[in-house]
Amino acid sequence: MGVRNSKDLENDLGNITIAKFIILFLTLNIVFIGLIILAINLI
């Protein structure tokens, strides 16, 4: 982590594909829903 220039950011954004974005989105949703279910069960 540190200061990044626009060239690095452009390269990183170019490496993100639709499939990777969908997998990330689904993973975050599953984790979030799991935490909500866990919290409801503990109440």
N, C-alpha and C positions, 0 to 999 in steps of 0.2 A: 504494500500500500504506500502511496505517496503521491507526489504531484505528477499528473499525467498530461501529456500534450494532446492536441487534437488528433494527431496522427495515430497515437496509441488507441485512443477512443474509437476512431474510425475503423481500425483493424479489429478491435474487439467486437464492435457492432456488426462487422461483416462476417464474423465467425458464428453469429447466432442464426440458426436456421429455424424454420417454422416448427419442425419436429422437436427441437430442443426447447423452444418456447412453450409448446403444448405440454411436454413432459414436466417442465418446471411448474407450469400453472396447475396441472393436475396434482402434482406432489404437494404443493403448498396448500391446495384446497383439502386434500385428504388429511394432512397434518392438522389444519385448522378445525375441520369438522371433528376429527378425533379428540382434540383438546376440548371442544365444546361438549361432546358426549361425555367425556371423562368428568368435566366440571359438573354437569347435570347429575351424573350418577353419584358424585360425592356429596351433593347437597342433601 
